[in-house]
């Protein structure tokens, strides 16, 4: 008995860290074990049991994991970029690192040159905007979870950003837009809370857009629509927009419009003291010595970025000089700026940064504060790090082409920092309802029904209405009923309900006798189908028609186009 006690004492003295960990309660011991696992294993262990899923998905565990990642030595920079996927009608989100590139996930029905995302994640989540749809997506690149936000209010022009409310521990998407047409009286602001108490609804900002901020808000919205595509930046609890000063007759006092994510109120900040820091060149003009200074504040050469939890303004002085200044806001209360970095682009080994191209500062890597390396991305798909200690520039990544790039040398780089984080992506109520076993079984039944029957089942209940009108069901219905890819031919004959035409299968129409009045007696022009819809023209009216469901919308040939809902099956 004494020898056994002596062995335990000796073991404890030889392995003190292990002995201390064994004294922890079981839950805390499991948490310490999980924190040392790679993210891929953590995601797999969520499927072991409900208790593990609750533990590994809790806000406390995600916060501990985030603190652990930030305390570790900084890894090589890892980025996200947008590029066309293999299929025509989808866009891929890719990761890029020195070890290689890889497709994370694809977004269907998202394509074209109007897709943008925030340059840096907000506590692990990234906002993506599809301006063609329009639609907003929030995703976590680490867990590959993605959600599409509910439809927002129609707008003439809009900009949006993602922020975090540290008071309520909530993520918020803030949208600033012109409601109907251009004008300061039509500026609105609405907020969507991920997983909030208001459900799947965009709510007006608590403070609205006060009149004294409307001109600044209009200039901020327009700045995001330029080629520079200056999306808002989240820093110090605020979303910040650059104000386009070229829209004012006189230089405005404000250079940055800010929105408090917690209080939902606006404020503005002055620009950094560029006049004091701007150098110049003495030249002789008409026998007089003159000082030529670089431009003070122009939106194409200015953008915002968050570095080390501080708001920074970057001013690109090319082509007058080779300097790129980075000004840091020390205090949000006073709005004081200090010059943090002056990057000489000629220090780059390849000397190619002076060519006409867009260069963006998208963030920093490291945990050494002001000594962190600054990350720059170019429109030529190059990623460069700037070392503030040595003052050197080094190309660390070259994003390869996937299929056909959306970008040109004149377009802003569509890249974002990749920071490992387990932050949850709250699904919308519609996504939760469509994932239930009953919804999946109902979907499989409706997929096997004719289109006109499936549409009628929308009247059964609100759940069935949501299911039938969802984009995923319409896509699945199209793929299921066209899986054989055999052509289905329908002929246009004389119609009922006063339309003057109707669609019928070729065999059925040919079997019916012409004496029954099935053939057309007027001229009707029919287009080829486009996503199931046909455009038909008669002498007096035009029609948008779906032969599968019988949906029809008419408008006079010389009249105004009628409203067509976006939930056509």
Residue, then its C-alpha position, 0 to 999 in steps of 0.5 A: x500500500x505504501x509503495x503505491x502511494x510512493x509511485x503516485x507521488x513520484x509520478x506527480x513530481x515527474x510530470x507536473x503539467x500532466x498532474x495539474x491537468x488531471x486535477x481539472x473538472x471533466x468539462x474543463x479538461x475536455x475543453x483544454x483537449x479540444x482547444x489543442x485540436x485543428x479546426x478540421x477535427x473540431x468540426x468533425x467532433x461536433x457530430x459525435x453527440x449533442x453535448x459535444x456539439x453544444x460545447x464546441x459551438x458555444x460562444x465561450x469555446x469560440x472565444x477561447x479558440x479565438x484568443x488561442x489563435x491570436x496568442x500563437x506565432x503569426x503564420x504566413x498570410x492566408x487570403x480569400x479571393x473570388x473567382x468563377x467556379x467550374x459551372x457557368x452560373x456560380x462563383x467560387x470562394x478560394x483560399x490562397x496561401x504559400x502552401x497552395x490554393x483550394x476551393x472552399x465552397x461555391x455560391x450558385x446563381x452568383x456570377x458576373x463582375x459585380x461581386x464584392x466582399x469585405x477586405x478583412x473578416x469581422x471576428x471570423x465572418x465575411x460579408x459578400x455582396x452580389x449587386x446583380x441580384x441584389x443579395x447579401x451573404x455572410x460566411x465563415x471561411x474556416x467552417x465553410x458555413x454560409x447564409x444568404x440574408x433575407x431580401x432587403x428593401x429595393x434601392x437605387x444605390x446601396x452600400x453595406x458593411x458587417x460589424x460586431x456589437x460587443x455590448x450585445x454580442x451580436x453581428x450586424x449588417x448595416x445598409x446605407x442606401x438611396x431609397x428610390x432615386x438620387x437625393x439626400x431626402x431619400x437616404x435610408x439606413x437599415x440593420x439586420x441582426x444575425x440570429x437577432x430577436x427581430x427574426x428575418x427582418x431588416x430594421x430601420x436604424x435606431x437613430x435613422x439618418x439625421x439631416x446634418x449627416x445626409x450629404x455625407x451619407x450620399x457622398x459615402x454611398x457614391x464613393x462605394x460605386x466607383x471603380x475603387x469600390x471602397x467598402x466600409x471598414x469595421x474598427x473600434x466598434x464603428x463602420x467607417x465610409x470614405x466621403x467623396x469630397x469631389x461632390x461638394x463645391x467646397x471641401x467638406x469638414x468631414x472625410x470619414x462617416x462612421x456608424x456606431x454598431x452598438x448605438x446605431x448612430x452616426x458621426x464623422x471625422x476630419x481627414x488626417x493633416x495631409x497639408x503638414x506632412x505633404x512634401x513638395x518639389x520646387x520648380x521654376x514657372x515663369x521665372x518664379x520658384x513654385x512648390x508643387x505638392x501632391x493632391x491632398x485628398x482624392x477618393x481614388x487615391x484614398x481608402x480605409x483599413x483596420x490595422x491592429x484594431x485601429x482605423x487607418x487611412x491610406x493615401x496613395x501618392x502615385x504617380x507624383x511620388x513613390x510613397x504610400x502613407x498610412x495614417x492611424x487614428x489614435x483616439x476615436x473621441x478626439x479624432x486625432x491622426x498620426x502618420x504610422x507608416x510611409x511606404x516607399x514602393x520603390x523598395x520593392x525588388x521587382x520595381x513594378x509597383x509604380x505601374x498604373x494599377x490599384x494597390x490596397x492595404x487589406x490588413x496586417x499579420x503578426x502579434x507585435x503591434x506596430x511591428x506587424x507586417x502590413x499586407x498589400x494586394x494589387x489588381x495584378x493579383x499579387x500579395x505583398x508584405x511590408x516590414x516596418x522594421x526594415x522598410x522592405x517590400x516582398x511578394x509572398x503570394x501570386x493568386x493564380x487564375x482558376x477559370x476566367x478571372x473577373x478582374x482586370x488591371x483597372x479593377x479593385x482586387x477582390x481579396x480578403x484576409x483569412x483568419x481562423x475563427x469558429x464564429x457561428x453563422x446564424x441561419x435564417x428562419x427560412x433555411x432552418x425550416x427547409x432543413x427539417x425532415x418533414x420539409x425534405x420529405x415534402x420537397x421530394x414529393x413536390x419534385x415529382x408533380x407537374x408544375x401546375x400542381x406544385x404551384x397549387x400546393x402553395x395554398x396548403x400552408x405558409x410552410x409549403x408556400x415558403x418551400x415552393x417559392x424558395x430558390x433552392x426548390x426552384x433550382x431542384x425542380x428544374x434539375x429534376x425535371x430536366x435530368x434526362x436532357x431530352x427536348x420537350x416540345x410544346x406547340x402554341x395553339x388557340x387559347x382560353x381565358x381571353x389570352x388568344x393562345x395556349x401551350x399544349x404538348x405536340x402530341x395532344x395538339x396534333x390528335x385534336x381535330x382542327x375543326x375544334x378550333x385549336x389552331x391559331x387564327x392570329x399571328x403570335x411570336x414566341x421566343x425561346x425559353x429563358x429559365x422556363x419563361x417565354x416572351x410572346x407578342x401579339x398585335x396588341x399585347x406582349x406576354x411573359x408566360x410560363x408553360x409549366x405553371x400557367x403563370x402569365x403577365x401581360x403588358x401593352x406593346x407600347x405601354x409600361x412593363x408590368x411588375x413581375x414577381x421574383x418568385x416565379x416557379 
